[in-house]
Amino acid sequence: MSKNNHAWTLDSWREKKIHQIPTYPNLEKLKEVESTLATFPPLVFAGEARQLKSRLADVANGKSFLLQGGDCAETFQEFRANTIRDNFRILLQMAVVLTFGERRPIIKVARVAGQFAKPRSNDLEKRGTTELPSYRGDIINGYDFDTKSRTPDPERMLRAYFQSAATLNLLRAFAQGGYADLHQVHSWNLDFVKKSSQSEKYDSIAKRLDDALLFISSIGITRESTPQIKETELYTSHEALLLPYEQALTRRDSTTARAQDGYEGDWYDCSAHMLWIGDRTRQVDGSHVEFLRGVKNPLGLKCGPSLGADELMELLDILNPQNEAGRITLISRMGHDKVESKLIPLLRKVKREGRNVVWCCDPMHGNTITTDNGFKTRPFSSILSEVKNFQQVHLSEGTYAGGVHFELTGKNVIECLGGDQSITADKLAEGMYETLCDPRLNATQSLELAFQLCRI
């Protein structure tokens, strides 16, 4: 029997076991910020979340492919228009490559406009004799190692909200205002990517796309008659980690209200189109599962090597009792050497039970290492190996490898090892390692990975 068979309410999660949520020293200030956020406009709309769910249902049925990616964690310091643009641009480039390789629509979901909080293995960080709360992302506390910065501050949620609103405003302009026009595909190439071998491959695809656009234009299919040529769909996502923030931005959808029986409408978490539950917060009796079971957004569930098949079935019973296609995306993050032993039992159980899910591969989190010179990094070879193993396992089991989930940036950083750039551990110390949390693929590595996945 499910442990979540009681009635759901907006704050019923507060009665459950709480993990990865900080202890705020000023509870009155926390309540004040939550109340303020609850009066703010939604960042996204219920109809957009339903549209994404429909798109993900196509992925679940093998008709489309999911590309999910973006920064490991957004920061207040890096909030710049160029950073947002370049991250958007690399997703567009990868989508073009994957479209040619997969021969099906690519659903683009960005880790953006809300990906501020990060789970931590330890509540405290010790340096020398000083011990302070761990850095949990800019929405909670600061990175600087001092008492003031590391003390959780609820007012940071307000800054995260306004930054997310501004980010969404710019992204919507890029997606709908002409920047994503397929005629602009050549201009999406970043200057430093042009110096790599990936640029030549990308330029070849761009020329083929130019020819295709010229042909369809000659038979009357133009950007004026077909909006898909000049516009694109981009959805947002983040880990629903900081539940006070998520609850404050959850709204009833009036369009689903029913006057005949007094139903006031479905609840949607309007902080993002898609929310996911992390590998550290997927406890069946935990607060995060409790909160997200009650909102109608499409949900992701990180599946690490410790997740058993029976536990997964119980989570699916709780989060998707109606077995709706597009509701659940299972994001596998096993590590490149554990895919076969850990993923196959889950695949077989899900298939045998007839569950409607999207299978997506996160090859980043299971392949993190620390170099001898102290840098947290990820080998490109391990990332590629996990995706390849993921694809092969699905092929052998007769299931669909429906997507990929990457931590990446459009910036020219050096944080992951290897790839066409032959990045070594020594290069990590040259000043281009910028992440405050997890190492990201740079734009060149991201594009290289897209080509490798499609064997173009």
N, C-alpha and C positions, 0 to 999 in steps of 0.2 A: 504494500500500500504506500502511496506517495506520502512523503512527510510534508507536503505543501497542499493538502487537500482542504485547508481552511479558506475562508473568504479573504480575497486580496483587497487591501486598501493602499492608498498612496504612501502611507508611512508604516505599513505592516513589516517592512524590512527592519525597522528599528527594534523589533522584538526577537530578531534572529541573531545568530552568532555573527559578529562583525569582524571582518578581516581587512587589512590594508587601508583602513581609514584612520587618519591621525586623531590624536586627542588634542582638541583645542583648549587652551588655557582659559579663554574668555568665552563661556557658553552664551552669555547674553549678546555679545557681538555676533556670534555665529547665528543665533536666531534672528537677529536684526538683518543680517545679510541675506539669509534664506528668505525672509519675508519680502525684502526689496526685490530680489531676483524673481520671486513669484509674480510680481506686478509687471515685469518687463515683457516686451513682445517676444514671441517665439523666434528662435534662430532659423528653424526650418518649419515646414508645414506638413500636416498629416497626409495631405494628398501626394506630396513628393515622396514621403516614406512608403506609401502604398504603391506608387509607381515603381520605386526601387524593388519592392517585394515582388511585383509582377515581372520585372526584368530578371530577378534572381530565380524565379520559378522557371524561366526559360533556361537558365544555367543548369538548374537541377534536372531538367529534361534533356540536356545535351545540345541545346540549340544556340547557346551563347557561352562566352567565357568571361570570367571575372578577373579583372586586374585591380588589386587593392594595394596602395602604397603611399608612402610619405615619410615625414620625419618621425624618428623614434619618439621625440617629445618636442612640442613647440615651446619656445621660450619668449619672454617679454623682450629680451635684448635683441633677438634676431627678427623682430617684427618689422619687415621692410617689404615694400611693393615688389622689388626685384626678386627677393627670395620667394615670395608667393608665386610670382610669374614663372620663375625658373623651375620650381617644383611642378607647377602645372604643365609646363612645356615638356619636361621629360616624360610625364605620364602620357601626353599626347603622342610623343615620338614612339614610346613603347607600344601604345595602342595601335598605331599604324603598322608597326612591324608585326605584332601579334595578329592583327586582322589579316595580313597577307599570309601569315603562317598557318593560322587556325581556320581561315576561310569561314569565319562566322563573326557575328557582332561581339564587340568587346565592351563589357560593362565596367565603367571606370568609377572606382570608389576611393577617395583620397583619405588618408589619415591627416586631417586638417580641421581647423576651426573648432577645436575642442580637445585635441590630444595633448593635454598639459600634465596629466597626472601619471605617475609611474609606480608600479609596485616595487617593494624592496624586500630583499631577503632578511635584512636585519633592521629593527626599529632604530637602532643607534649606530653611529659611526664614531670610531675612536682614532684619534691622531695623537700620538705621544701619550700624554697623561690626560688629555682632554676628550670627553665623550659628549656628543651632541646628537640630537635627532637626525636621522638620515635625510638626505635631500629626496623629496618625493615629487618633484616637479613644481614649476613656477606657480601653479594654481594653489599650491599648499604652502611652500616655503622657499627660501632662497638657496642658491648653490654655495655662497660664501660660507666659510667655516667659522661662524661666530654665533653667539647665542641669539642675537636679534634676528639675523637672517634665517637661522634654522628653526625658529619658533613658528609653528603653524599659525597663519594669519588668515582669517576668513575673508577679509577685504580683498585678498588676491582673487577670489572668485569673481568679483565685480570687474576687475581688470581683464580677466580671462574672457568674460562674457563680451565686453566691448571689443576686445581684439578679435574674437571669433566673428562678431557681427561685421566688423570692417573687412576681415578676410573673406567672408562669404560675399560681401558686396562686390569686391574686386573679382573674385572667381566667377560670379554670375556674369559680370561684364565681359570677362575674357571668353566664357563659354558661349554667350549669346550675342556678343557685340561684334563679331567678325574675326577675333584673334584666332579662333579655332577653325576658321575656314580652311578646307582642304587645299585650296589654292595657295595657302601660305605655308605649306608643309616644309618647303626649303628654309624658310626663315626661322623655323623652330630649332634649328641646329645651333647649339651653344658654341661659342668661339673656341673653347678649349677642347670640345669634342671633335671639332673639325681637324685637329691635329692627330687624331687617332685613326686606326684602321676601320673603326666602326663607322666613321663618317662616309667612307667610300661605299660601304654596304647600304647605309641609309640613303645616300644620294641616289643609288640605283633604284631603290624602292620609290623614292620621290619622283624620279623621272617616269617610272611606270605609272604612277598615280597621275602625273600630268597628262600622259597619253590617254589614260582612261577618262579623265575629266574632259579632255578635248573631244573625245569620241561621243560621250553622252551629251555634251553640250550641242554637238552637231545634230543630234536627233531631238533637241528641245528640252533636255533635262538640265536645268541650270540652277545656280544658287538662288535665283529669284523664285523658281517654281518648286524647288526641293530644299526646304530649310536644313535638312540633315547635312547638306554639303557645306553650309556656312556656320552651322551651330553644332554643339555637342552637349551631351548630358554628362554632368559630373555630380556625384553624390559624396556626402561627407560621412565620416565614421570616426569613432574613437572608443577606447576602452572605457566602459562605464564604471569607473573606479571610485570616484568621489561622490558617493550617493547623496549627500546633502545638496550638492550642485544639481545632480540629475533630477532629484525630486522637485526642486524649485522650478525647473524648466519643463516639467511635465504638465500637459494640458489636455482637457477633454476636447474631442473633435465634434463640434456641433453638427457636422454633416452626417454623422452616424447616429444621431439621436433619433428616438422613436417616441412620438407623442402618444401613440396608442397604449403603450405599456409603461410610460414614464421613464424610459431609459434615456439617460442624459448624454450618452455618446461614449465612444472608446477613448481610452487614455493613450496618448503618444508622448514619448520623451522628445521634446522639440529642441534638444541641444544638438542633435545630429540625425541624419536619415537612418543610419545603422549604428547599433551599439554592439560591443562584444564583451564577453565575460572572459577574463584571463585565466591562465592555468593555475594561478594561485588563489583565485576567488570563485572556483566552480563547485564549492561544497554544496551538496544537495540540500542541506539544512542551513545554508548560509544566507547572509543578507543580500548579496548580489543576485543570486538566483531568484530569491524571493521578490526583489524589486522588479527585475526584468521580465518575470513571467506575466506581470500584469500590464505591460505596455505592448502596443501592437506593432511597433517597429520591427523590421527584419533584424535578427540577432545573429551574432557570431559567437562561437564557442571554441576557445583554444583547447586543443587536444594534445597534451604532452604524453610522454612515455609512461607516466604513472596512472593514466586513465584506463580503467578496465571496461570491458564490453557491457557488463551488467550495469555499472555505474552510468555509462553513457546512455543506456536505454532509460534509466530512471530520470536522467536529466532531460531527455527528449520528451518523456511523458509529462514532465512539469512545464517545460518551456514551449512545447508544441503539441498539446493534447489532441488537437484536431488533425495533426499530421499534414499541415498545409505546406505546399511547395512554395519555396521562397522565404519562408519564415526563418529557417535555420541554415547557417553556413558553418560547417565543421572545419576549423582551421587547424590542420595537422602541423605540429611542431616537434618532431620526434628526434631530430639529429640525423645526419646522413647515414650513420651506421646502424640505426635502429628502425628504419622505416619498415623493412620486411617483417621483423619480429613483432613490432608493436602496432603497426597500422593494419596489417592483414586481419587480425581478430576483430577489430572494430569494423572494417569494411564488410566482412562476412556477416557479422551480427546485424548491421544496419540493412544489408541487402536481404537477409533472411526474414527480417521483421517487416520489410516493405516500407521503411521510413523514407520520407521525401526530404532529402538534404542536398546542399551543395557541398562538394568536397574541394577544399582549397588548401594549398601548401604554403606554410610559412617556414622557409628554409633558413631563417635568420637566428631565431632564439635558441635552437638546439645545437648551434655550431659556434658558440662564443668561446673564445680561449683568451688567455692572458700571455703575452709575450715575455721573454726573459727581461726585456727592458721596461716591463710594467704596464704595457698598454693593453686595454681590453679591445679585442679585435675579432674578426671573422674571416676565415680563408675563403676566397672566391670559389676555389675548387670544391670545398665542402658544401657551400651554398648550392652550386650547380649540381653536385652529386645528389643532394637530397631531393631536388626537384625532379631530376632524371629518375631516381629510384621511386619517387612518388608516382610519376607517370607510368613506369613499368609495372608497378604493383597493381595499379588500376587496370592496365591493359590485361594483365594475367587473370584478374578477378572479374573481368567483364563489367567494370564500373567506370564512371566518367570522372576523369581528373579535371575538375571544372574551373580551377582558378589558382592564382598565386598571390601571395601577400608579402610585400617587401618593405623593409625600412630603407629609405633612400632619400637622396637630396639632389637638387639640380646644381648644387654648389660644387666647386672643384676641390673637394676635401680629400684627404688621405686617411682613411679609417679602417678599411677592409683590405686584407692582403691579396696579392696576386691579380689575376685577370690579365688582359692584354697590356696593361700598363706595367706589369711585373712589379707591383708594389711589395717591398720587403719590410721586415720589422724595423729596420734602421730608418726607413723613410717616415715612419709614424712620428718620429721625434723631430721632424723638420718644420713644425709649426702649422701644419695644415690639418691637424687632428683637432676638431672643434666641438664634437658632441659632448654634452654634459651627462648623457646616459649611455646609450648603446651605439656601437659603430654602425655607420650607414654606408650603403653603396653610393658612390658618386655617380654623376650622370653618365660618364663613359662606361663604367661597370654595369650600370642599369641597362643601357642600350645593348651592351655586349651580351648580357644575360637574356634579353628578349630575343636576340638573334639565335643564341644557343638553344633556347627552348623550341624554336621553330625550325632549327637546322637550315636557316636561310644563308 
